Amino acid sequence: MNGTTKHIILGAGGAVSRVLIDELLSKGEKIKMVSRSGFGMKGTESARANLIDFEETNNAIEESSTVYLTAGLAYNLRVWKESWPKIMQNAITACKAKNARLIFFDNVYLYGKVDGIMTEDSPINPCSKKGEVRADIAGYLMSEMKDGNIKAIIARAADFYGPYSDRTSLPFIFVFDRMANGRKAQWLINDKVKHSYTYTGDCGKTLYLLATTESAYDQVWHLPTASPPLTGEEFIAIAARILGVSPSRSLLSAWKIKLAGIFDKQSREVHEMLYQNKYDYVFGSSKFEKFFDFTPTPYEKGLEETINHFRQRGVI
């Protein structure tokens, strides 16, 4: 696709958009980063836009471009309810008007609690208010895809860790940052159950693969994620060995998080999602792996690369 289209990233600046930009730069692609701040990087074009404003969104998208919706919103249900439907509608409407393709980076909240492995065929059965919001916006995009109104892809990932994930990922907040600063790691609810994590470094490569593969469009794809998943205990033990510290840890129980929610809005927002940590959370990506002959980065390697990345950037 090199040289034939511009790759436009809506919501640039987060972990996934940063690894995607690294991949696009390595391929010599033309890139426009779109964000409210106008954040830019060497070798890219940048533009300011508030994605809840249609005119600003429409002006940022160019004719026949490839558009990635990687926006992240404040972790607040009220904000999600008000903003996500507008953002999705604006992105779809603008892409249709400009004959652009859309790749939506999605999460797994819409599946709710799944017994067994989450796949692209898992029923949409949210058990949280945030999951209901995600189900609504993904359903809207799916309906537009099925009706042939837009060429699009929904790319889903599990919770993630990896390069650039130092602002929002729980592994950074509860594990890497704490242990690197001489404190015990923390884990939510239960460190004995399995929990899949998608490596951000794989996200950049695979979003580009999807975007540049004609037969990948009009489908849902789970991005490659290492298997089998680790328990919290195993994840912390590997990270501690790489950091050269003790794997000491403590658990944050549901009642402590609920109590904290009385005083802290962020804790209150997290509480409804704790089912993801109470039970096994296993994300399957065999469809992608077989189709593209792609092997996800193993946890051991991913954790080492992640910690080296944070060290090189002076984050830990």
C-alpha positions in Angstrom: 0.0 0.0 0.0 3.1 2.2 0.3 2.6 5.6 -1.3 -1.0 5.0 -2.4 -3.0 6.2 0.6 -2.6 8.1 3.7 -3.0 6.4 7.1 -5.0 8.6 9.5 -5.0 7.8 13.2 -8.0 9.2 15.1 -7.1 9.5 18.8 -3.3 9.5 18.3 -1.0 9.5 21.3 -2.0 6.4 23.2 -0.1 3.1 23.5 -1.7 1.4 20.5 -1.4 4.4 18.2 2.2 4.9 19.1 3.2 1.3 18.2 1.1 1.6 15.0 2.9 4.7 14.0 6.2 3.0 14.5 5.1 0.3 12.2 3.8 2.7 9.6 7.0 4.7 9.7 9.0 1.5 9.2 7.0 0.8 6.0 7.4 4.3 4.7 3.7 5.1 4.8 2.2 8.6 4.9 0.7 9.3 8.3 -1.6 11.9 9.8 -2.0 11.9 13.6 -5.3 13.4 14.8 -5.9 14.4 18.4 -7.3 17.2 20.5 -3.8 18.3 21.4 -2.3 18.1 17.9 0.3 15.7 19.2 2.9 14.9 16.4 6.0 12.9 15.8 8.9 13.3 13.4 8.0 11.9 10.0 4.2 12.4 10.4 1.6 15.1 9.8 -0.5 16.1 12.7 -4.0 17.7 13.0 -6.2 18.9 15.9 -9.7 17.6 16.1 -12.3 16.8 18.8 -13.8 13.5 17.6 -17.2 14.3 19.1 -17.4 17.2 16.6 -18.4 16.0 13.2 -17.0 18.9 11.2 -13.6 18.5 12.9 -13.6 14.8 12.4 -14.7 15.1 8.7 -12.0 17.7 8.0 -9.3 15.5 9.5 -10.2 12.5 7.2 -9.0 12.6 3.6 -10.4 11.1 0.4 -9.6 7.3 0.0 -7.6 7.2 3.2 -7.2 4.4 5.7 -8.5 5.5 9.1 -7.7 3.9 12.4 -10.0 4.7 15.4 -7.8 4.1 18.4 -9.2 6.8 20.7 -9.3 6.3 24.4 -11.7 8.2 26.7 -11.6 9.0 30.4 -12.5 5.8 32.3 -15.9 7.3 33.2 -19.3 5.8 32.4 -21.0 9.1 31.9 -18.3 10.2 29.4 -18.5 6.9 27.6 -22.3 7.1 27.2 -22.2 10.7 26.0 -19.1 10.5 23.7 -18.6 7.1 22.3 -21.8 7.0 20.2 -21.0 10.4 18.7 -17.4 9.5 18.0 -18.4 6.3 16.2 -21.2 8.0 14.2 -18.8 10.8 13.2 -16.1 8.4 12.1 -18.4 6.3 10.1 -20.2 9.2 8.5 -17.0 10.9 7.6 -15.4 7.7 6.2 -18.4 7.1 4.0 -18.3 10.6 2.7 -14.6 10.4 1.9 -14.6 6.8 0.6 -12.2 6.0 3.4 -11.7 2.6 5.1 -12.1 2.3 8.9 -10.2 0.0 11.3 -11.7 0.2 14.8 -9.5 -0.9 17.7 -12.0 -2.5 20.2 -11.9 -4.3 23.5 -13.7 -7.3 24.9 -16.2 -5.6 27.3 -19.1 -6.4 25.1 -18.7 -10.2 25.6 -19.2 -10.0 29.3 -18.2 -13.0 31.4 -17.2 -15.8 29.1 -16.8 -19.4 30.3 -13.9 -20.7 28.2 -12.1 -18.9 25.4 -13.2 -15.6 24.0 -13.4 -15.8 20.2 -14.8 -13.7 17.4 -17.9 -15.9 17.6 -18.5 -15.3 21.3 -22.0 -14.0 22.0 -22.4 -10.3 22.7 -23.6 -10.5 26.3 -22.3 -7.5 28.3 -22.6 -7.7 32.1 -21.4 -4.1 32.7 -22.6 -0.6 31.8 -19.4 0.0 29.9 -19.8 -3.2 28.1 -23.2 -2.1 27.0 -21.8 1.0 25.5 -19.1 -0.9 23.6 -21.7 -3.4 22.4 -23.8 -0.5 21.0 -21.0 1.2 19.1 -19.6 -2.1 17.7 -23.1 -3.2 16.7 -23.6 0.1 14.8 -20.4 -0.4 12.9 -21.2 -4.1 12.2 -24.6 -3.1 10.8 -23.0 -0.5 8.5 -20.4 -3.1 7.3 -23.1 -5.8 6.7 -25.2 -3.3 4.7 -22.2 -2.5 2.5 -22.1 1.1 3.5 -18.5 1.1 4.6 -15.3 -1.0 4.3 -14.3 -1.6 7.8 -12.6 -4.0 10.3 -13.1 -4.5 14.0 -9.9 -5.5 15.7 -10.2 -6.6 19.3 -7.5 -7.1 21.9 -7.4 -8.3 25.4 -6.1 -6.1 28.2 -2.7 -5.0 27.1 0.9 -4.5 28.2 4.0 -3.5 26.3 5.8 -0.4 24.9 4.1 3.0 25.5 1.5 1.4 27.9 2.8 3.4 30.9 -0.2 5.7 31.2 -3.2 3.5 31.4 -2.4 -0.2 31.6 -2.9 -2.0 34.9 0.3 -4.1 34.5 2.3 -0.9 34.4 0.5 0.8 37.3 0.3 -2.3 39.6 3.4 -4.3 38.6 6.2 -2.6 36.7 6.1 0.9 38.3 5.6 -0.4 41.8 8.3 -3.0 41.7 10.8 -0.7 40.0 10.3 1.7 42.9 10.9 -0.8 45.6 7.3 -1.5 46.4 5.2 -4.7 46.3 3.4 -5.5 43.1 -0.4 -5.5 43.4 -3.0 -7.6 41.6 -6.7 -7.4 41.4 -8.9 -9.9 43.2 -7.3 -13.2 42.4 -3.7 -13.9 41.2 -4.4 -17.6 40.7 -6.7 -17.3 37.7 -5.5 -17.0 34.1 -5.6 -13.7 32.4 -4.7 -13.0 28.8 -2.7 -9.9 27.9 -2.1 -8.6 24.3 1.4 -7.3 23.6 1.2 -3.7 22.2 4.2 -4.4 20.0 2.1 -7.0 18.2 -0.8 -4.6 17.9 1.1 -2.2 15.7 2.3 -4.9 13.2 -1.1 -6.7 13.0 -3.3 -3.6 12.6 -1.1 -2.7 9.6 -1.4 -6.3 8.3 -5.2 -6.1 8.5 -5.4 -2.6 6.9 -3.4 -3.7 3.9 -5.1 -7.1 3.4 -8.2 -6.7 1.2 -9.8 -10.0 2.3 -9.6 -9.0 5.9 -12.3 -6.3 5.6 -15.9 -6.6 6.8 -14.9 -9.0 9.6 -14.0 -9.0 13.3 -10.5 -10.1 14.2 -8.9 -10.9 17.6 -5.3 -9.6 17.5 -2.6 -12.2 18.2 -2.3 -12.9 22.0 0.1 -15.4 23.6 -1.3 -18.6 24.8 -1.6 -20.1 27.4 -2.3 -17.0 29.5 -0.4 -16.5 32.8 -1.8 -16.2 36.2 -1.1 -13.0 38.1 1.4 -14.8 40.2 3.2 -16.0 37.1 3.1 -12.6 35.4 4.6 -10.9 38.5 7.3 -13.6 39.0 8.6 -13.2 35.4 8.5 -9.4 35.7 10.3 -9.5 39.0 13.1 -11.7 37.7 13.7 -9.4 34.7 13.7 -6.3 37.0 15.9 -8.1 39.5 13.6 -7.7 42.5 11.5 -9.8 44.8 8.2 -11.1 43.4 6.4 -9.8 46.6 2.8 -8.9 45.9 -0.5 -8.1 47.6 -4.1 -8.5 46.4 -6.6 -5.8 46.1 -9.9 -7.3 47.2 -13.3 -6.3 45.8 -14.4 -4.8 49.1 -11.3 -2.7 49.3 -11.9 -1.4 45.8 -15.5 -0.8 46.6 -14.6 1.1 49.7 -12.1 3.2 47.8 -14.8 4.0 45.4 -16.6 6.0 48.1 -13.7 8.4 48.0 -12.2 7.9 44.5 -14.2 8.1 41.3 -11.6 5.9 39.4 -12.0 3.1 41.8 -15.7 3.3 41.5 -15.4 3.0 37.7 -13.2 -0.1 38.0 -15.5 -2.0 40.4 -18.1 -3.1 37.7 -15.3 -4.7 35.6 -13.9 -6.9 38.4 -15.5 -10.0 37.0 -12.6 -9.9 34.5 -10.2 -10.5 37.4 -12.3 -12.9 39.5 -12.5 -15.6 36.9 -10.3 -16.9 34.1 -10.1 -14.4 31.3 -8.9 -16.3 28.2 -8.6 -14.5 24.8 -8.3 -16.6 21.7 -6.7 -15.4 18.5 -6.3 -18.5 16.4 -8.3 -17.1 13.5 -5.7 -14.4 13.0 -2.7 -16.6 13.7 -3.8 -19.2 11.1 -4.8 -16.7 8.4 -1.6 -14.6 8.6 0.7 -17.3 9.9 1.6 -15.0 12.7 3.0 -16.1 16.1 2.2 -13.8 19.0 5.1 -12.6 21.1 5.6 -15.0 24.1 5.0 -13.5 27.5 8.6 -14.0 28.6 10.0 -12.1 25.6 7.2 -9.5 25.7 7.8 -8.7 29.4 11.6 -8.3 28.8 11.1 -6.0 25.8 8.5 -4.0 27.8 10.7 -3.5 30.8 13.7 -2.6 28.5 11.5 -0.1 26.7 10.4 1.6 29.9 14.0 1.7 31.2 15.2 3.3 27.9 12.6 6.0 28.1 13.3 6.6 31.8 9.8 5.7 32.8 11.0 3.2 35.4 
